[in-house]
Amino acid sequence: MDKLNYIERLKDELHASDYKAIKHSEGLISDEDYQPIKEERQLIREEINKVEAMTEEEYNLEYPHEEEIESTRELDDYIE
């Protein structure tokens, strides 16, 4: 997955919990119940910021493409 698609996927994850943030702001979800959601949303925002700050090269080094991971798994299976 390229950098922009990964960022879009993260933003989609964030948007998927927007309704919970709205419910919390309206008092329909308690602070206690919302806390894990809030923490997860913060982690997603931090990941978005981290990836946005990376160059394409840095991203590719830190987040190998799925096909590269799969070919590594196939090689490992072959060696065993």
The first five atom37 places (N, CA, C, CB, O) and aatype in JSON, in Angstrom:
{
  "aatype": [12, 3, 11, 10, 2, 18, 9, 6, 1, 10, 11, 3, 6, 10, 8, 0, 15, 3, 18, 11, 0, 9, 11, 8, 15, 6, 7, 10, 9, 15, 3, 6, 3, 18, 5, 14, 9, 11, 6, 6, 1, 5, 10, 9, 1, 6, 6, 9, 2, 11, 19, 6, 0, 12, 16, 6, 6, 6, 18, 2, 10, 6, 18, 14, 8, 6, 6, 6, 9, 6, 15, 16, 1, 6, 10, 3, 3, 18, 9, 6],
  "atom_mask": [
    [1, 1, 1, 1, 1],
    [1, 1, 1, 1, 1],
    [1, 1, 1, 1, 1],
    [1, 1, 1, 1, 1],
    [1, 1, 1, 1, 1],
    [1, 1, 1, 1, 1],
    [1, 1, 1, 1, 1],
    [1, 1, 1, 1, 1],
    [1, 1, 1, 1, 1],
    [1, 1, 1, 1, 1],
    [1, 1, 1, 1, 1],
    [1, 1, 1, 1, 1],
    [1, 1, 1, 1, 1],
    [1, 1, 1, 1, 1],
    [1, 1, 1, 1, 1],
    [1, 1, 1, 1, 1],
    [1, 1, 1, 1, 1],
    [1, 1, 1, 1, 1],
    [1, 1, 1, 1, 1],
    [1, 1, 1, 1, 1],
    [1, 1, 1, 1, 1],
    [1, 1, 1, 1, 1],
    [1, 1, 1, 1, 1],
    [1, 1, 1, 1, 1],
    [1, 1, 1, 1, 1],
    [1, 1, 1, 1, 1],
    [1, 1, 1, 0, 1],
    [1, 1, 1, 1, 1],
    [1, 1, 1, 1, 1],
    [1, 1, 1, 1, 1],
    [1, 1, 1, 1, 1],
    [1, 1, 1, 1, 1],
    [1, 1, 1, 1, 1],
    [1, 1, 1, 1, 1],
    [1, 1, 1, 1, 1],
    [1, 1, 1, 1, 1],
    [1, 1, 1, 1, 1],
    [1, 1, 1, 1, 1],
    [1, 1, 1, 1, 1],
    [1, 1, 1, 1, 1],
    [1, 1, 1, 1, 1],
    [1, 1, 1, 1, 1],
    [1, 1, 1, 1, 1],
    [1, 1, 1, 1, 1],
    [1, 1, 1, 1, 1],
    [1, 1, 1, 1, 1],
    [1, 1, 1, 1, 1],
    [1, 1, 1, 1, 1],
    [1, 1, 1, 1, 1],
    [1, 1, 1, 1, 1],
    [1, 1, 1, 1, 1],
    [1, 1, 1, 1, 1],
    [1, 1, 1, 1, 1],
    [1, 1, 1, 1, 1],
    [1, 1, 1, 1, 1],
    [1, 1, 1, 1, 1],
    [1, 1, 1, 1, 1],
    [1, 1, 1, 1, 1],
    [1, 1, 1, 1, 1],
    [1, 1, 1, 1, 1],
    [1, 1, 1, 1, 1],
    [1, 1, 1, 1, 1],
    [1, 1, 1, 1, 1],
    [1, 1, 1, 1, 1],
    [1, 1, 1, 1, 1],
    [1, 1, 1, 1, 1],
    [1, 1, 1, 1, 1],
    [1, 1, 1, 1, 1],
    [1, 1, 1, 1, 1],
    [1, 1, 1, 1, 1],
    [1, 1, 1, 1, 1],
    [1, 1, 1, 1, 1],
    [1, 1, 1, 1, 1],
    [1, 1, 1, 1, 1],
    [1, 1, 1, 1, 1],
    [1, 1, 1, 1, 1],
    [1, 1, 1, 1, 1],
    [1, 1, 1, 1, 1],
    [1, 1, 1, 1, 1],
    [1, 1, 1, 1, 1]
  ],
  "atom_positions": [
    [[0.85, -1.17, 0.0], [0.0, 0.0, 0.0], [0.9, 1.23, 0.0], [-0.97, 0.0, 1.22], [1.83, 1.34, 0.8]],
    [[0.6, 2.14, -0.89], [1.44, 3.33, -0.93], [1.05, 4.3, 0.19], [1.33, 4.02, -2.3], [0.03, 4.13, 0.85]],
    [[1.88, 5.29, 0.37], [1.74, 6.22, 1.49], [0.38, 6.91, 1.49], [2.85, 7.27, 1.43], [-0.28, 6.97, 2.53]],
    [[-0.06, 7.43, 0.36], [-1.32, 8.15, 0.32], [-2.51, 7.25, 0.61], [-1.5, 8.81, -1.04], [-3.45, 7.66, 1.29]],
    [[-2.49, 6.04, 0.1], [-3.57, 5.1, 0.39], [-3.6, 4.73, 1.87], [-3.42, 3.83, -0.46], [-4.67, 4.58, 2.46]],
    [[-2.42, 4.57, 2.46], [-2.34, 4.25, 3.89], [-2.93, 5.39, 4.71], [-0.88, 3.98, 4.31], [-3.69, 5.15, 5.65]],
    [[-2.59, 6.62, 4.37], [-3.12, 7.78, 5.08], [-4.63, 7.83, 4.93], [-2.48, 9.1, 4.56], [-5.35, 8.1, 5.9]],
    [[-5.12, 7.58, 3.74], [-6.57, 7.57, 3.51], [-7.25, 6.48, 4.34], [-6.88, 7.35, 2.02], [-8.33, 6.71, 4.9]],
    [[-6.63, 5.29, 4.43], [-7.19, 4.22, 5.25], [-7.26, 4.64, 6.72], [-6.36, 2.94, 5.1], [-8.26, 4.38, 7.39]],
    [[-6.2, 5.29, 7.2], [-6.2, 5.77, 8.58], [-7.3, 6.81, 8.8], [-4.84, 6.37, 8.94], [-7.99, 6.79, 9.82]],
    [[-7.46, 7.72, 7.86], [-8.5, 8.74, 7.98], [-9.89, 8.1, 7.96], [-8.38, 9.78, 6.84], [-10.79, 8.54, 8.67]],
    [[-10.06, 7.06, 7.14], [-11.33, 6.34, 7.13], [-11.61, 5.71, 8.49], [-11.32, 5.26, 6.03], [-12.75, 5.73, 8.96]],
    [[-10.57, 5.16, 9.12], [-10.74, 4.59, 10.47], [-11.17, 5.67, 11.45], [-9.43, 3.92, 10.95], [-12.03, 5.44, 12.3]],
    [[-10.56, 6.82, 11.34], [-10.9, 7.94, 12.22], [-12.35, 8.38, 11.98], [-9.94, 9.13, 11.99], [-13.09, 8.59, 12.94]],
    [[-12.73, 8.51, 10.73], [-14.1, 8.93, 10.4], [-15.13, 7.9, 10.87], [-14.24, 9.15, 8.89], [-16.25, 8.25, 11.22]],
    [[-14.73, 6.63, 10.89], [-15.66, 5.57, 11.3], [-16.09, 5.72, 12.76], [-15.03, 4.21, 11.09], [-17.15, 5.21, 13.15]],
    [[-15.29, 6.4, 13.56], [-15.66, 6.57, 14.97], [-16.14, 7.99, 15.27], [-14.47, 6.23, 15.87], [-16.35, 8.34, 16.43]],
    [[-16.31, 8.82, 14.24], [-16.79, 10.18, 14.45], [-18.13, 10.21, 15.19], [-16.93, 10.91, 13.11], [-18.35, 11.04, 16.07]],
    [[-19.01, 9.28, 14.82], [-20.33, 9.29, 15.44], [-20.24, 9.04, 16.94], [-21.24, 8.22, 14.79], [-21.06, 9.55, 17.71]],
    [[-19.23, 8.27, 17.37], [-19.06, 8.03, 18.8], [-18.57, 9.31, 19.5], [-18.06, 6.88, 19.03], [-18.98, 9.6, 20.62]],
    [[-17.71, 10.05, 18.82], [-17.24, 11.32, 19.39], [-18.4, 12.3, 19.52], [-16.11, 11.93, 18.52], [-18.5, 13.03, 20.5]],
    [[-19.27, 12.3, 18.52], [-20.44, 13.19, 18.57], [-21.38, 12.76, 19.69], [-21.19, 13.18, 17.2], [-21.88, 13.6, 20.44]],
    [[-21.61, 11.46, 19.81], [-22.48, 10.96, 20.89], [-21.91, 11.35, 22.25], [-22.65, 9.42, 20.79], [-22.66, 11.72, 23.16]],
    [[-20.58, 11.26, 22.4], [-19.95, 11.65, 23.66], [-20.15, 13.13, 23.92], [-18.45, 11.31, 23.64], [-20.46, 13.54, 25.04]],
    [[-19.96, 13.94, 22.89], [-20.12, 15.39, 23.07], [-21.56, 15.77, 23.42], [-19.69, 16.14, 21.81], [-21.8, 16.8, 24.04]],
    [[-22.5, 14.91, 23.03], [-23.91, 15.16, 23.35], [-24.31, 14.51, 24.68], [-24.8, 14.63, 22.23], [-25.47, 14.61, 25.09]],
    [[-23.35, 13.86, 25.35], [-23.63, 13.27, 26.64], [-24.27, 11.89, 26.57], [0.0, 0.0, 0.0], [-24.78, 11.4, 27.58]],
    [[-24.26, 11.27, 25.4], [-24.89, 9.96, 25.23], [-23.94, 8.8, 25.5], [-25.45, 9.84, 23.84], [-24.37, 7.65, 25.61]],
    [[-22.65, 9.1, 25.6], [-21.64, 8.11, 25.97], [-20.86, 8.71, 27.14], [-20.67, 7.75, 24.74], [-20.43, 9.86, 27.09]],
    [[-20.69, 7.92, 28.19], [-19.99, 8.42, 29.38], [-18.51, 8.63, 29.08], [-20.16, 7.46, 30.56], [-17.97, 8.05, 28.14]],
    [[-17.87, 9.45, 29.9], [-16.42, 9.66, 29.78], [-15.68, 8.33, 29.9], [-15.91, 10.65, 30.86], [-14.73, 8.07, 29.17]],
    [[-16.13, 7.49, 30.82], [-15.48, 6.21, 31.05], [-15.58, 5.31, 29.81], [-16.11, 5.51, 32.26], [-14.6, 4.68, 29.41]],
    [[-16.76, 5.25, 29.21], [-16.94, 4.42, 28.01], [-16.22, 5.01, 26.79], [-18.43, 4.26, 27.7], [-15.78, 4.28, 25.91]],
    [[-16.12, 6.33, 26.76], [-15.49, 6.98, 25.6], [-13.96, 6.96, 25.67], [-15.98, 8.41, 25.49], [-13.31, 7.1, 24.64]],
    [[-13.4, 6.8, 26.85], [-11.94, 6.9, 27.02], [-11.15, 5.99, 26.05], [-11.57, 6.54, 28.45], [-10.23, 6.48, 25.4]],
    [[-11.48, 4.69, 25.92], [-10.7, 3.85, 24.98], [-10.86, 4.31, 23.53], [-11.13, 2.39, 25.11], [-9.92, 4.19, 22.74]],
    [[-12.02, 4.81, 23.19], [-12.25, 5.33, 21.83], [-11.4, 6.56, 21.61], [-13.76, 5.66, 21.61], [-10.77, 6.71, 20.56]],
    [[-11.37, 7.43, 22.59], [-10.57, 8.66, 22.53], [-9.09, 8.33, 22.35], [-10.78, 9.51, 23.79], [-8.4, 8.95, 21.55]],
    [[-8.62, 7.35, 23.11], [-7.21, 6.95, 23.02], [-6.89, 6.37, 21.64], [-6.88, 5.92, 24.11], [-5.84, 6.67, 21.06]],
    [[-7.79, 5.53, 21.11], [-7.58, 4.96, 19.78], [-7.57, 6.04, 18.71], [-8.65, 3.92, 19.47], [-6.74, 6.0, 17.79]],
    [[-8.48, 6.98, 18.81], [-8.52, 8.09, 17.84], [-7.22, 8.91, 17.9], [-9.75, 9.0, 18.1], [-6.72, 9.35, 16.87]],
    [[-6.69, 9.11, 19.1], [-5.44, 9.85, 19.24], [-4.29, 9.09, 18.59], [-5.14, 10.12, 20.72], [-3.45, 9.7, 17.92]],
    [[-4.24, 7.78, 18.79], [-3.2, 6.97, 18.15], [-3.28, 7.05, 16.63], [-3.3, 5.52, 18.6], [-2.25, 7.12, 15.95]],
    [[-4.48, 7.04, 16.11], [-4.66, 7.13, 14.65], [-4.17, 8.49, 14.17], [-6.15, 6.92, 14.26], [-3.47, 8.57, 13.16]],
    [[-4.54, 9.57, 14.87], [-4.08, 10.91, 14.47], [-2.56, 11.0, 14.52], [-4.71, 11.99, 15.37], [-1.95, 11.59, 13.64]],
    [[-1.96, 10.43, 15.54], [-0.49, 10.45, 15.65], [0.14, 9.68, 14.48], [-0.04, 9.84, 17.0], [1.16, 10.12, 13.93]],
    [[-0.45, 8.55, 14.12], [0.08, 7.77, 12.99], [-0.06, 8.55, 11.68], [-0.65, 6.41, 12.88], [0.86, 8.54, 10.86]],
    [[-1.19, 9.22, 11.49], [-1.37, 10.04, 10.3], [-0.29, 11.12, 10.24], [-2.78, 10.69, 10.28], [0.35, 11.31, 9.21]],
    [[-0.07, 11.82, 11.34], [0.94, 12.88, 11.38], [2.34, 12.33, 11.1], [0.93, 13.59, 12.73], [3.13, 12.94, 10.39]],
    [[2.63, 11.17, 11.67], [3.94, 10.55, 11.48], [4.17, 10.22, 10.0], [4.07, 9.28, 12.34], [5.22, 10.53, 9.44]],
    [[3.18, 9.59, 9.38], [3.32, 9.16, 7.99], [3.35, 10.37, 7.07], [2.19, 8.22, 7.6], [4.11, 10.39, 6.1]],
    [[2.53, 11.37, 7.34], [2.53, 12.57, 6.5], [3.88, 13.26, 6.52], [1.45, 13.54, 6.96], [4.28, 13.87, 5.52]],
    [[4.59, 13.19, 7.63], [5.9, 13.85, 7.75], [7.02, 13.07, 7.05], [6.25, 14.03, 9.21], [8.1, 13.61, 6.83]],
    [[6.76, 11.82, 6.7], [7.78, 10.98, 6.06], [7.91, 11.27, 4.57], [7.46, 9.5, 6.27], [6.95, 11.66, 3.91]],
    [[9.11, 11.08, 4.08], [9.27, 11.07, 2.63], [8.75, 9.73, 2.12], [10.77, 11.3, 2.22], [8.54, 8.8, 2.9]],
    [[8.55, 9.62, 0.83], [8.1, 8.37, 0.25], [9.1, 7.25, 0.53], [7.89, 8.52, -1.28], [8.71, 6.11, 0.8]],
    [[10.39, 7.58, 0.47], [11.43, 6.6, 0.73], [11.39, 6.11, 2.18], [12.81, 7.19, 0.41], [11.48, 4.91, 2.44]],
    [[11.25, 7.04, 3.11], [11.16, 6.66, 4.52], [9.94, 5.77, 4.76], [11.09, 7.91, 5.41], [10.01, 4.78, 5.49]],
    [[8.83, 6.14, 4.14], [7.61, 5.34, 4.29], [7.83, 3.91, 3.77], [6.44, 6.0, 3.54], [7.47, 2.94, 4.44]],
    [[8.42, 3.79, 2.61], [8.63, 2.47, 2.01], [9.58, 1.61, 2.84], [9.19, 2.61, 0.6], [9.44, 0.39, 2.87]],
    [[10.52, 2.23, 3.52], [11.42, 1.47, 4.38], [10.73, 1.0, 5.65], [12.64, 2.31, 4.74], [10.95, -0.12, 6.11]],
    [[9.89, 1.85, 6.22], [9.24, 1.51, 7.48], [7.98, 0.64, 7.3], [8.88, 2.77, 8.22], [7.63, -0.14, 8.17]],
    [[7.33, 0.8, 6.16], [6.08, 0.07, 5.89], [6.23, -0.69, 4.57], [4.85, 1.05, 5.83], [5.78, -0.21, 3.52]],
    [[6.84, -1.86, 4.61], [7.0, -2.63, 3.37], [5.63, -2.94, 2.75], [7.78, -3.94, 3.63], [4.63, -3.08, 3.45]],
    [[5.63, -3.03, 1.44], [4.39, -3.34, 0.73], [3.96, -4.76, 1.0], [4.56, -3.11, -0.77], [4.8, -5.64, 1.22]],
    [[2.67, -5.0, 0.99], [2.12, -6.32, 1.28], [2.71, -7.39, 0.37], [0.61, -6.3, 1.13], [3.01, -8.5, 0.83]],
    [[2.88, -7.08, -0.92], [3.41, -8.1, -1.82], [4.84, -8.49, -1.44], [3.38, -7.61, -3.27], [5.24, -9.64, -1.62]],
    [[5.61, -7.53, -0.9], [6.96, -7.85, -0.44], [6.89, -8.74, 0.8], [7.75, -6.55, -0.14], [7.69, -9.67, 0.95]],
    [[5.96, -8.46, 1.69], [5.8, -9.27, 2.89], [5.38, -10.68, 2.5], [4.76, -8.63, 3.84], [5.92, -11.65, 3.02]],
    [[4.42, -10.8, 1.57], [3.93, -12.1, 1.14], [5.04, -12.91, 0.49], [2.76, -11.93, 0.19], [5.15, -14.11, 0.73]],
    [[5.86, -12.27, -0.35], [6.94, -13.02, -1.01], [7.98, -13.47, 0.01], [7.61, -12.16, -2.11], [8.59, -14.53, -0.15]],
    [[8.18, -12.69, 1.06], [9.09, -13.09, 2.14], [8.52, -14.3, 2.88], [9.32, -11.92, 3.12], [9.27, -15.21, 3.22]],
    [[7.22, -14.32, 3.12], [6.59, -15.46, 3.79], [6.71, -16.71, 2.92], [5.1, -15.16, 4.09], [7.0, -17.79, 3.43]],
    [[6.5, -16.57, 1.62], [6.63, -17.72, 0.72], [8.04, -18.25, 0.74], [6.23, -17.34, -0.72], [8.24, -19.47, 0.74]],
    [[9.03, -17.38, 0.75], [10.42, -17.79, 0.81], [10.71, -18.5, 2.11], [11.33, -16.59, 0.65], [11.4, -19.53, 2.12]],
    [[10.2, -17.96, 3.22], [10.39, -18.62, 4.51], [9.77, -20.01, 4.52], [9.8, -17.76, 5.65], [10.36, -20.96, 5.03]],
    [[8.58, -20.14, 3.95], [7.93, -21.45, 3.87], [8.76, -22.42, 3.03], [6.5, -21.31, 3.28], [8.87, -23.6, 3.36]],
    [[9.32, -21.92, 1.95], [10.12, -22.75, 1.06], [11.38, -23.26, 1.76], [10.48, -21.98, -0.2], [11.78, -24.41, 1.61]],
    [[12.0, -22.35, 2.52], [13.26, -22.7, 3.21], [13.01, -23.75, 4.28], [13.9, -21.43, 3.84], [13.83, -24.65, 4.48]],
    [[11.89, -23.63, 4.98], [11.59, -24.59, 6.06], [11.33, -25.92, 5.44], [10.37, -24.14, 6.91], [11.05, -26.88, 6.15]]
  ]
}
